[in-house]
Amino acid sequence: MSLNQHESDTPRRAPASRRRVMALSTLAVVALALSACSSSSAGSTSSASAGVAESTVSFFSWDTQATMQPVIDGFEKANPGIKVDFSYSPPVTQYVSTLQTRLRSGTAADVFIITAENKQDLMGQKLVKDLSKQPFMSNIAKAAKDTYTKDGATYGAAIASWGGGILYNKDLLAKAGITTEPKTWSEFLADGATLKAAGITPFLEPGDGITVTLAALLGIKNQQLGGSMDADIWAKKQTFASTWTDPLTTWSQLFSTGMETRAAAGLTGDQVMAEFEKGNVAMIGTGSWALGTIKTAAPKLNVSFAAVPGTDGTLYWVGAVSPGYAINAKAQHPVAAEKFVEYLASKEGVALYQKQTQSITTTADFTPTLDPALTEMATAVRAGQFYLPQVSWPTHSEVLGPEAAAQMQQLIAGTSTPAKFAAALDAKLASLGS
């Protein structure tokens, strides 16, 4: 989710020569003949068993090309003759929407990201291939496999888990006379007022998905309810109104106090990250993935990560198993797609990705060396002490996620209220059936 450079959504494909087209056509005929004689199971990839040469694999990512290019270069070096055709869309809502459009039109990439927001749709409709029998899945952590498993089939290869909190520019805080990170929500707001008085933009978060601060406040509420908040909502023992209204009221103080501009409703993660890298904002809500990008783009920034402080002094991290890599069930280049995902999950591929993103990787054969700024977060993430609504929702996250994002933008803009936000989610869930 490194978001400081937009890339074109249009795949860049070099035109094949007539000779290459003829060669591939010949191989395809051979593959079909061999496939007809194959005794492999119906679930296997016929072109893989036939050994068809494929020169391209298309990849749709929500990590920017700047983030993924070292990994792509490593794959292309390890697999001479196969080129990665990269396209990008920023998370979360825009990525999910773009992927859905491409899947409906039959133009989706061979490999793409499966997320908490779209996994139910992708797995339920079998739009992605079952990876459970692929040898490379033995390197994937159990929690990661469990996240993307349905009815015994595993559809995503997730190589990391992530944490989210508040990223601080320590030099800007010091300039305003702030020497310690806030331990309560009221201290957080007070620091915002101090920064603003010093002429420093206090805080920003993107408005294109449920924010880190809101998710953390909801996580604290879930913890107070014994960890059963979402299960109870779906079981009709609780409602969004009875559980979300108080956290939403607290969170909306960011805007009513002027700590964060209401213009944040229209900000993307790319824009927020760019402002932080330029030293224009003291604090942002973001995830662990952002640190690698910042270290590359602005290596002189003096930063620290801290949990979101609650009203009662509870410090809480957002987090989840990271998005996984999935193979399109209708991949045009299935052999190359398998090779690419195998590389992404390999020790070399994970090491390259971790270097770029500072991710808390969880694969069996690679132990990441993490930036000291992630030490406290990593401990909590590995202990499972985090929360993310979209992951915790039992069903309908692919619909409720965009609905929550839309309601959140209205609340940021000042055209809605916490009560209306929560009521809208109750109405949406009722319309879907739980």
N, C-alpha and C positions, 0 to 999 in steps of 0.2 A: 504494500500500500504506500509505496514511496511516490509522492505526488508533486514533484516540482517541475516536471516537463510533460506537456501534452504531446502525444504522438498521433499521427494520422490513423483514423479507424480503417482507412482503405489499405488492404494488404498490398505489398509491393511485390509483384510477380514479374520476373524477367521472362519475355516471350521465348518459348522453346523453339529450337530449330526444327525444320522438317525431318531431319535425320533422327533427332531425339524422339520426336513424336512417333515415327515409324518404329524405332527401337522399342519404345515403351509399349506400343501396340502389340508388337511381336511377343514381348514378355508377358503381356496380359493374356494373350491366347494360350501361351504355354502354361501360365498359372491356372487358367480355367480348366485346361486338360488335366493337369496334375491334381487339381482340386477335386475333379470328378472322380478320380481314382483314390483319393485320400480316404483313409479310414479314421481320420481324426474326428473328434466330437463336433457337433453342430455349433457349439459355442466358441470353437477356436477360430483364429483369423486365417482364412484360406490363403490369402496372399503371403502371410508370414510363413506358413508351412510350405508354400511353393517357392519361397525365396525370391520374391519379386523385388527388383531394385527400384527404389524410390528416391528421387533427387530432391524432394522438398517435403517439409512438414510445416503446416501453418499453426501458429500459436497466438491465441488471444489472451492478453494479460491485463491485470490491473496494476501491476508493477510497471513503471515506465521502462522504455528501452534503455535509458541510461543505467538503470538498475540491473536489467536482465542481460545487457550486452556481454559482460564478461562470461556469464554462464552460457550464452549462445555461442560465443567464440570457442569456449572449451568443448562444447558438444560438437561443433563443426570440425574442430581439430581432431577429436576422437573418432568422428564418423565422416571421413573424407567422402565427398560426393553428395552429402545431404546438407541442404541449406535450410535455415529456419526463416519462414516468412512471418514476420512479427506484426501484430497490431495491438492497439491499446485503447482502453477507455477507463476513466477514473472511477474508483469505487465511491459509494457502494451502489446507489440507486441507478446511476447512469450505466455502470458496467452490467448490472443484472438486466436492465431493460434492453440494452444493446444486444446482449447475448440471446435473450428471448426472441428478439426480432430476427436475428440471424438464424436461430434454430428453426423458427417458423418458415423462413424463406429458403431453407436448405443451403445457406451460405456460411454456416458456422465453421470455425477453424477445426483442425484435426485434434488439437489439444487446447483446453481452456481451463479456467479456474472454476472450481466448485466451492460454494460458500455456504455459510449458515443461512443466508437469505434465499438461495436458490436450490439447495440440496434436495428438499422435499419434492420439488417439481422435477428436477433432473433424475432423481432416483426412482420416484414413483412412476414416471412415464418411460423409464428405461431409455433416456436420451443419451446416457453415457454407458460405457462398457464396464462390465464386472472385471475388476483387477485382482480379485482375491487369489487367483491361482498363478499370478505372475511372480516369478522368483524374486523380483526386486521388492515385493511387498513385505518380505521377511525383515527388511531393514526399517520398516515403518513402526513407530511406537503403537502399543495397543490402544491407548486413548485416542490417538489419531485415526486408527482404523475404525474404532467403534463409532467415532463421530460421523463417518461417511459410509456406514454399513446399514443395509436394510434387507431383512429376510435372508440373512446369511451371505449376501453379496456385498462386496466393498467396491465403491465407485470412485473413491478419491485417494490420492497419495499425498498426505499432508506431512511436510518435513519439519514442522515447527509448531510451537504454541506461542502466543503473543500476550503481552500485557499492555495495559494502557493507563496513563495517568497524566500528570501535569509536567510538562517540560519547561524548565526555568532557564532564562538567561541570567546567570548569577551576577554578571557585571552590571546589567541594567537594574537589578534589584538593589545591588550595593550602591549604585548611583543615587537611588531614592532613599537610601539609609536603611534598607531591609536586609538583615543579616541572617535570618533564619526562615525556613519554609513554614507556612501556616499549618497549624495543627487542628484548627476547627474551621468550619465554614465562615463564621463571623470574622475570624482572622484573615481568611482568604479575601473576603470582601473589603476588609480594612486595608489590606495590602494593595488591592486594586485602587482604592481611593487615594492612597499615598502615591502610587505610581502616576496616576492621572494628574494629581496636583503638581508632580515634578515634570509634567509635559511628556510622559512616556505612555504609550498605548499599553494598557495593563494586560489584556487577555483576548485571545481569539480562538474560535473553533469553527470548523466548517459546518455549514448548515444543510449538507446534502445527505445526512444520515443521522441516526441517533448518536448524540455526542458522547464523548468519554465521560464528561462530568455528569450528565444525566444518567448514563448507564451505571456509574458508580453509586450515585445516590439511590437508584433503584436497587442496586446490589445490597446496599446497607439495609434497605427496607426488607428485602428478601431474607437477609440474615436475621433480622429481628423477628421475622415470621417463621423461623426455623428452617429456612431453605425451601419452603413448599409454596411460595407465593404463586408461581405460574401454574403449578399443578392444581392448586386450589381455585384459581380463576377458571381453568378449563372444567373443573368439577363443579363449578357454580357455587362453591363455598365462599368465594371472594369475587370481586369485580375489579376491573381496572380503576373504576371510580374510588373504590374503598382502599386501594393499595397505591395507586400512582399519584393521586391528587396532592398529597403532602410533599413527596419528592419533587413533583413538577412545580409546586409553589415555591419551594426552596430554590430550585434551579432557575426559575424565572427572575429571581432577584439579580442575576447577572445583568439583566437588561433594564430592569426597573431602577437599579442604582446607577446605571451608566457605566458599569465596569466593562461591559462588552457592548459594542455597537449593534444596533438592530439591523444594520446592513449585513451582519454575519449570516442572515437568512439566505443570502445569495452567494456566499463564499464557498469555494471548493477547497479540498485539502491541498491542492497545488498552490492556491493563492495564500492560504494560511502559512504553509511551509515556506514559501518565498519571502513573506514578511518576516518570519522568524530568522531565516538565514541572513537577511539584510540587517538584522539588529533593530527592526522597527517595532517589535512587540516583546514584552517581557516574559509572558507565559502563554503557552498553548496547550490545549488538550489533544493528545495524540497517542500513538502506540509505539511499541518498541522498534517497529520497522523503520521509523523515521530517523533514528539516530545515525544509521549508516549513511543515509543521504546527506544529513547535516554535516557529519564529519568530513564527507567528501567535498561538499559545496562550500562550507564555511568552517574549516578546521580550527580556526582561532577562537571560535565561540566557546565560552566557558559555561557549560550546561550541567544541569542535574535533573534527574527524574524523581518524582515523588507521587505517592498515592493521593487520591482526591480526599480532602477532609470533609467529614460529615458534621451535621449540626451538634452532635453529642461528642465529638472528638474522635469518632471512629475513622480510621484511615483505610481507604478501600481502593483496590485495583480493579480495573476492567480487564477482561481477557477471555481467551478461548483457544481451542485448537485452531491453528491458522487455516486459511483456505487451502484446499488440496488441488492437485493436478488431476484432471479427468480427460479421458479420451472420448471423443465424439462417437456415438454408436454408429454414425454414418460417415466416419472419417474417410476422406478420399485417399489418404496415405496412411493406412493402418499400421504398416510395418515400421515406417519412419516414426509414427506417433508413439509406438511402444518403445522404440529405441530412445526417443527423446525423454519420455517420462522415466524410463529406466535410468538415464543419465541424471535427470533432475533429482532423483532419489539416491544417487550414488554418493560415495564419500567425497569424490572430487566435485561433483555438482553442488552438493550441500555446502561444502567449504567455500566455494566461490560465491554462492548466494549469501551465506552468512557473513562473509567479508564485506559484501555490498550493503547489507541491511542491518547487521548486528542482531539478527533474529535469534531467539532462544530456540535453537534447533534441537530436535528430539530423536533423530535417527540413531540406530544402534551402533554404527561404526564410526561416528564422528562426535567428538566432544568439543563444543564451541568455547573459544576464549572470548569472554564477553567484556564489553566496555565496563569500567567500574560504575558508571552511571546506571547500569542495569542490575547491579548486584542485588539490591533490596527487592526489586520487581521480580527478578528471576526466581528468588527463593519463594515468593508468594505464588508465582505461576506454577512452579514445579509441585507445590503443595496443593494446588487446586483452589487457592484462596482468591477467587475472582468471579466475576459474573458478567454476562452479556445477555440481554433480553432475547435477541433473535435466536440464540442457541438454546436457551432454556425453554422457549415456547414449545409445547408438545406438537403443535400442528400449525399450518397456515402462516409460517414466518415469511414466505415469499409474497404474501398479500399484506400481512400486518406490518411488515417492515416498511414498505413504501407508504402505507397509511400513517404510521407513526412519524415518518420523516416529513410528510406533508403537514401533519398537525403541528409538529415541532416548528416548522418554518413559520406557520401562522402565529404561534406563540411568541417566537423571536420577534416577528414583525410588529407585534402588539395588536394584532387583529383577532386574537382568540384569548382564552383563559385556561388555566390548568383544568378546571372542571369540564370545560367543553372538550379539551384534548382527551381526557380520560373517557368521557361519555362517547366520543367518536370511536374509540377503540372497542368499547363494549358493544356498540351498535354494529361495527364491522365484524367482530367475532360472532355475534348472534346471527348475522346474515350468512355467515359461512357455515355455521353449525360446528360444534366442537366434537 
